[in-house]
Amino acid sequence: MTTTTAAGTATPPTTNGRVIALAHYAARALLEGALTRHGVTFEQSVTLRAVVLAGESVGRDALAADVTNSLKTDEPVALRVIDELTASRLLEADPADTSRLRLTDAGKELYETTSADSAEISARLYSGIPTEDLAATGRVLTLVTARANAELAAARLNRITAV
């Protein structure tokens, strides 16, 4: 991905959407390989993580909204993934409040296993990158994400008001 100047020296590429996308898809391919070994899809993994981050349990609508926002997908896709995880007995109704979902023991075990695999992949990929570079990259990508999310929200609002 480096370019060569007229003087023959290599210059690193400027950060742009393509560079970010190539890094994302390369890392995601590694993660999906690990997930496949455990019989789980990327979308299911994102959904399990959303339940963990929500705490002990989460409402179905809130979970669907979180997954929809995380994956930038439509709500029916998120609901399908939730149904898959429920049918696979990785998610279940919370006995304390059956309107909420929680991880089953099998769901917790799968989440812990796939999280450990993900952490190992990340450790290999980020190894040797200076902390300050990672911090700067994190700041830039957080800003780009916020801007993109704002544009997506505005586009949704424009579609709604145009109807």
C-alpha positions in Angstrom: 0.0 0.0 0.0 3.0 2.3 0.0 3.7 4.5 -2.9 7.0 5.3 -4.4 8.0 8.9 -5.1 10.0 10.1 -8.1 13.1 9.9 -6.0 12.4 6.3 -5.3 11.5 6.6 -1.6 8.5 4.9 -0.2 5.8 7.0 1.4 3.0 5.5 3.5 -0.5 6.1 2.1 -2.6 8.8 3.5 -5.4 7.6 5.7 -8.6 7.5 3.7 -11.7 5.4 3.4 -10.0 2.7 1.2 -7.1 2.3 3.7 -9.5 2.0 6.6 -11.7 -0.4 4.7 -8.8 -2.6 3.7 -7.7 -2.8 7.3 -11.2 -3.5 8.5 -11.9 -6.3 6.0 -8.5 -7.9 6.5 -9.0 -8.0 10.3 -12.6 -9.0 10.0 -11.7 -12.0 7.7 -9.3 -13.2 10.4 -12.0 -12.8 13.0 -14.7 -14.5 10.9 -12.3 -17.5 10.4 -12.1 -17.9 14.2 -15.9 -17.4 14.6 -16.6 -20.0 11.9 -14.6 -22.6 13.9 -17.1 -22.0 16.7 -20.2 -22.0 14.5 -21.1 -18.4 14.9 -21.4 -15.5 12.4 -19.9 -12.1 12.7 -23.4 -10.6 13.1 -24.2 -13.1 15.9 -20.9 -12.3 17.6 -21.8 -8.5 17.5 -25.2 -9.4 19.0 -23.7 -11.5 21.9 -21.3 -8.6 22.6 -24.2 -6.1 22.7 -25.9 -8.3 25.4 -22.7 -8.5 27.5 -22.2 -4.7 27.2 -25.8 -4.1 28.2 -25.3 -5.9 31.5 -27.2 -8.9 32.8 -30.1 -8.6 30.4 -31.5 -6.3 27.7 -34.8 -5.6 26.1 -35.3 -7.1 22.7 -36.0 -3.7 21.1 -33.0 -2.1 22.7 -30.8 -5.0 21.6 -32.2 -4.8 18.0 -31.5 -1.0 18.0 -27.9 -1.6 19.3 -27.2 -4.2 16.6 -28.8 -2.2 13.9 -26.6 0.8 14.8 -23.5 -1.2 15.2 -23.8 -3.1 11.9 -25.5 -0.3 10.0 -28.1 -2.7 8.9 -31.9 -2.8 9.0 -33.9 -3.8 12.0 -35.3 -7.0 10.4 -31.7 -8.2 10.0 -31.0 -7.6 13.7 -34.2 -9.3 14.7 -33.4 -12.3 12.6 -30.0 -12.6 14.3 -31.6 -12.4 17.7 -34.0 -15.1 16.7 -31.1 -17.3 15.5 -29.3 -16.9 18.8 -32.5 -17.7 20.7 -33.2 -20.8 18.6 -29.6 -21.9 19.1 -30.1 -21.5 22.9 -27.4 -18.9 23.2 -29.9 -16.2 24.2 -33.0 -16.8 26.4 -35.7 -14.8 28.1 -34.5 -13.5 31.5 -36.5 -15.3 34.2 -36.5 -12.1 36.3 -38.2 -10.2 33.5 -39.3 -12.2 30.5 -39.5 -9.1 28.3 -35.7 -9.0 28.4 -33.0 -11.3 26.9 -29.9 -12.7 28.5 -27.1 -15.0 27.6 -27.5 -18.7 28.4 -24.5 -20.5 30.0 -23.7 -21.7 26.5 -23.9 -18.2 25.2 -21.6 -16.9 27.9 -19.1 -19.7 27.1 -19.2 -19.0 23.4 -18.8 -15.2 24.0 -15.8 -15.8 26.3 -14.2 -18.1 23.8 -14.7 -15.9 20.8 -13.6 -12.8 22.7 -10.4 -14.6 23.7 -9.8 -15.5 20.0 -10.5 -11.9 19.0 -8.1 -10.6 21.6 -5.3 -12.9 20.3 -5.9 -11.7 16.7 -5.8 -8.1 17.9 -2.7 -8.6 19.9 -0.9 -10.0 16.8 -2.2 -7.2 14.5 -1.3 -4.3 16.9 1.9 -5.7 18.2 4.8 -3.3 17.9 2.7 -0.3 16.9 3.6 2.6 19.2 1.0 3.5 21.8 0.9 7.1 20.6 0.2 5.9 17.1 -2.7 3.7 18.3 -4.1 6.6 20.4 -3.9 9.0 17.4 -5.6 6.4 15.2 -8.3 5.8 17.8 -9.0 9.6 18.0 -9.2 10.0 14.2 -11.4 6.9 13.7 -13.7 7.9 16.5 -14.1 11.3 14.9 -14.7 9.8 11.4 -17.3 7.4 12.9 -19.1 10.2 14.7 -19.2 12.3 11.5 -20.4 9.3 9.4 -23.1 8.5 12.0 -24.3 12.1 12.0 -24.6 12.0 8.2 -26.5 8.7 8.3 -28.9 10.1 10.9 -29.4 13.2 8.7 -30.0 11.1 5.7 -32.6 9.0 7.6 -34.3 12.1 8.8 -34.4 13.5 5.3 -36.0 10.2 4.0 -38.6 10.3 6.8 -39.5 14.0 6.2 -39.6 13.5 2.4 -42.4 10.9 2.8 
